[in-house]
Amino acid sequence: MRRQTRAIRRDPVWREFAHWCHTRGLRPLPAHPWTLAAYARWCESQHRPETIVERIRSIARVHVLACVPSPDRHPIVGRTLSQLRLREQTRSHRAALFEADPADGSGEQAPSAPASADEGEREAERSTPRRSRSMRSTPRLVPRRPKRLER
């Protein structure tokens, strides 16, 4: 038992996951499946999907060694990992948002001034940012509700 505890403490993936959980006010052990899925999404910008799967397995190993249910088999985690793989496969098929970067000086010139006042008003209406009502790309972490004291 003592060797297992030592192995858990030395595992760099576990230490990073535990630190990630503590900074967000979440419990690393036993981890909720949603927590593991959120961690996988957080890792997406830093690691490839295969590496993320290995990290999830390492976290699951710690859960098994601690004799608590492993969250890696939950459908939420499975769907999240499959979405990460799908995004990685289609990454090369996506077009660039802009053809040239105006910040580096190579590309389009600045737009010219509108010819009439009406055209300028229409241009201003079109350029106002619209609020999109799509789902967030990352889960929103919210604090837990405080427990009510019974009287």
N, C-alpha and C positions, 0 to 999 in steps of 0.2 A: 504494500500500500504506500509506503514511504517513497519507493522508487517511482511509482506512478505520479505521485504528487510533485516530485522533483522534475519529472519529465514534462508535466503540464506547465510548470512555472518556466521551464527553459524553452518551451516551444515559442518561437518568435511570432508565428501566425496567431496563436492563442493570445499572446501578450498584446499584439496590435488590436485584435478583436475586443479584448477586455477593455483596453484603453478607449477604443471607439465607443463602446457601450457606456462607459462611465462618463465620457464627455457629453453624452446625450441623455444621461439619466436613465439608462436601460440596464436590465440585469443580464450579465453575460452567461450566467449558469443558474438554472436552466434557461436557455435562451428561447424566446418565443419565435415561432417560424417567421413571423413578420419581421422581427429584428434581423434574422439571418438573411432574409430577402433584401431588406434595406441595406445591409452591409454589402451584399453582392452587388447591388446597384451602385453603391459608393465606390466599390473597387473597380467598376467598369472603366472609369477614366484612367486608371493606373495599370491595370493588368489585362491580359487576354482572357477570353472565356475559359480556356483550359486551365489556366493558373487559378482562376476564381473557383473552379470546381475542386481543384486540389486544396484550396484554402477551406472550402466548405467541408470537405472530408476531414481535414485536420481538426476543425472545430467540432465535428461530429465525434471524432475519436476521443476528444477530451470529455464530451458528454457521456460516452460509453464508459470511459475509465472512472468517471465520477458517479456512475450508476444512476443517471437521470435519463429521461427520454430524449432521444436525439431529434432535433427539429429538421434535419436535412431531408427526411423522407416525406415531409408535408407537401401537399400539392402547390402551395404558394411558392415554396422554394424551387420546386421542379419547374413551374411555369416561368419563374423569374430567370432561371438558368437557361431555359430553352429560348426565351426572348433575347438574352444576351448573345447566345450563339447565332440566332437569326440576324440580329443587328450586325454582328461581325461578318457574316457571310454577305450581307447586302451593302456593306460599307463601300465597296469598290464600285457599286452600281449607282451611287448617289452623285448627282451633279453638284458642282460648286455653287455656292449661293451667289457669289459675284464672280464675274470673269476676270476682273483685274482689281487689284487693291489700290484705291485712290490715295491711301496714306503713303505708299512708297514712291509715288510720282509716276508710275507706269500705268497708264490706263486712260480712262475717260477724263475729259475736261469738265470743269464746273458747269452746271446748267446755266443757260442764259436767262436774263430777266424776261418776264412775261410781256407780251406786246400790249395788252390792254388791262384795265383795272378788273374787268369781269373775269378775264382769264386768270389773273392773279388770285382772285377770291376762290375760284374753282380749284386752282392749284393748292391753295392753303387748306381747303376742305379735304382734298384727297390726301394731303400729307399728314393730317392729324392721325396719331396712332389709335388704332382700334384695340379694344380689349378682347382678347380671345378667351373663349370659355372652354378650352380644351382641358384635358386632364394633365396634371403635373407630370413632368418626366421623372421627378424624384419624389419619394414619399415625404409628406410633411410630418415631422416629428413634433408631437405635442406632449406637454407634461401630463402626468397622471392627475386624476382628480383627487383632491384631498379626501381622506376618509372622514366620514361624519362621526362625531362622538354621540353615542346613544345616552340618553338621559333617563 
